[in-house]
Amino acid sequence: LLYSELAIAFLERNNSRIVTATVADEAEFIATEVKSQPQSKTDELKKEMQKLEQYARKMEEYLRTSEAYINPNLSLKDVASATSITSKNLSKAINVILGKNFFDVVNGFRVEKSKELLLSKKEKGLTLETIAEQCGFNSRFTLSAAFKKTVGVTTSNWLKQNQNEKLL
């Protein structure tokens, strides 16, 4: 609730120009607002941010240890239920703390797993379709798009750049 109020105030303050509020802009605004609030409001905002930080870390730890992201139908509701965090709080934590949306976070985990599999692609006889399936993507095309968005290069270019890693 406090974050929503701050976001509205941020947008109102900046309504004289068209604003695409980035997470960094909002964080800076929140920090400014925290400084200008009475001590009790400041404490509330700090506690809210600490809670959101805890939720984000709990979600990341859950995804890392359970590998739930390999389920192509994984939803925010599924993760919220598994971590005992409300969907609303989890979504807010992802947006405010991580600066991403739920699917970008999940795809980040999937892309990291795909990197491991890409490095062993030849010796294990894996295809991009197989790697995509094992990482939770619905197709090699969604893997390729998420990979390029997350890493900044295509899977084949990344593999060329990192082939020596499997020798280490």
C-alpha positions in Angstrom: 0.0 0.0 0.0 2.8 2.4 0.9 4.6 1.6 -2.3 1.4 2.3 -4.3 1.0 5.7 -2.6 4.6 6.5 -3.4 4.2 5.5 -7.0 1.2 7.7 -7.4 2.9 10.6 -5.8 5.9 10.0 -8.1 3.7 10.1 -11.1 1.8 13.2 -9.9 5.1 15.0 -9.2 6.3 14.2 -12.7 3.1 14.8 -14.6 4.3 17.9 -16.4 6.4 15.7 -18.7 5.8 12.2 -20.1 7.5 9.8 -17.8 8.5 6.3 -18.2 9.3 5.5 -14.6 12.1 3.1 -14.3 12.7 1.1 -11.2 15.8 3.3 -10.5 13.6 6.4 -10.8 11.1 5.0 -8.4 13.7 3.8 -6.0 15.3 7.3 -5.9 11.9 8.9 -5.4 11.1 6.4 -2.6 14.4 7.3 -1.0 13.6 11.0 -1.2 10.1 10.4 0.2 11.6 8.3 3.0 13.8 11.2 4.0 11.0 13.7 4.0 8.5 11.6 5.9 8.1 11.8 9.7 10.1 9.1 11.5 7.2 6.7 12.0 6.4 6.8 8.2 10.1 6.4 7.5 10.3 3.3 9.7 7.2 1.9 8.1 8.7 2.3 4.6 12.0 0.8 5.7 10.1 -2.2 7.2 8.1 -2.5 4.0 11.2 -2.5 1.8 12.9 -5.1 4.1 9.8 -7.3 3.9 9.9 -7.1 0.1 13.6 -7.9 0.1 12.9 -11.0 2.2 10.1 -12.1 -0.2 12.3 -11.6 -3.3 15.2 -13.6 -1.7 12.8 -16.4 -0.5 11.3 -16.7 -4.0 14.8 -16.8 -5.6 15.9 -19.5 -3.2 12.8 -21.5 -3.8 13.2 -21.4 -7.6 17.0 -22.2 -7.3 16.5 -25.2 -5.0 13.3 -26.7 -6.3 13.9 -26.0 -10.0 10.2 -25.3 -10.2 11.0 -23.1 -13.2 11.3 -26.2 -15.4 7.5 -26.4 -15.3 6.5 -24.5 -18.5 3.1 -23.7 -16.9 4.6 -22.2 -13.7 2.6 -19.2 -12.4 3.1 -16.5 -9.9 0.3 -18.1 -7.9 2.2 -21.4 -7.8 5.3 -19.8 -6.5 3.3 -17.6 -4.0 1.6 -20.7 -2.7 4.9 -22.7 -2.4 6.6 -19.8 -0.5 3.6 -18.8 1.6 3.7 -15.3 0.3 0.6 -13.6 -1.1 0.6 -13.2 -4.9 0.3 -9.4 -4.4 3.3 -9.2 -2.1 5.4 -11.5 -4.3 4.6 -9.5 -7.4 5.4 -6.2 -5.6 8.7 -7.7 -4.4 9.7 -8.9 -7.8 8.9 -5.5 -9.4 10.3 -3.2 -6.7 13.3 -5.2 -5.4 14.3 -7.1 -8.6 13.1 -4.5 -11.1 11.6 -7.3 -13.3 8.3 -9.0 -13.9 7.6 -12.6 -12.8 8.2 -14.1 -16.2 11.6 -12.4 -16.6 12.7 -13.8 -13.3 11.6 -17.3 -14.2 13.1 -17.1 -17.7 16.4 -15.9 -16.1 16.5 -19.2 -14.2 15.6 -21.1 -17.3 18.3 -19.4 -19.3 21.0 -20.1 -16.7 20.0 -23.8 -16.9 20.1 -23.7 -20.7 23.7 -22.4 -20.5 24.8 -25.5 -18.6 23.0 -27.7 -21.2 24.4 -25.8 -24.2 27.9 -26.4 -23.0 27.3 -30.2 -23.0 25.1 -30.1 -26.1 27.4 -32.0 -28.4 28.7 -34.8 -26.1 25.2 -35.5 -24.8 23.6 -35.2 -28.3 21.1 -32.6 -27.2 19.1 -30.5 -29.6 17.8 -27.0 -28.9 14.3 -28.5 -28.7 15.4 -30.9 -26.0 17.3 -28.2 -24.1 14.3 -25.9 -24.3 12.0 -28.6 -23.0 14.4 -29.5 -20.1 14.6 -25.9 -19.1 10.8 -25.2 -19.0 10.4 -23.4 -22.4 7.6 -24.4 -24.7 9.8 -24.4 -27.8 13.3 -23.6 -29.0 11.9 -20.3 -30.3 10.8 -19.2 -26.8 14.2 -20.4 -25.5 16.0 -18.4 -28.2 14.0 -15.2 -27.6 14.4 -15.4 -23.8 18.1 -16.2 -24.2 18.7 -13.2 -26.5 16.7 -10.9 -24.2 18.5 -12.1 -21.0 22.0 -12.6 -22.3 22.1 -10.2 -25.2 23.4 -12.7 -27.8 21.9 -15.7 -29.5 22.5 -19.2 -28.2 24.9 -20.0 -31.0 26.9 -16.9 -30.5 27.0 -17.5 -26.7 28.1 -21.1 -27.3 30.9 -19.9 -29.6 32.1 -17.4 -27.0 32.0 -20.0 -24.1 33.0 -23.3 -25.7 36.3 -23.3 -23.7 34.4 -23.2 -20.3 33.5 -26.9 -20.6 37.2 -27.7 -20.8 37.9 -25.9 -17.4 
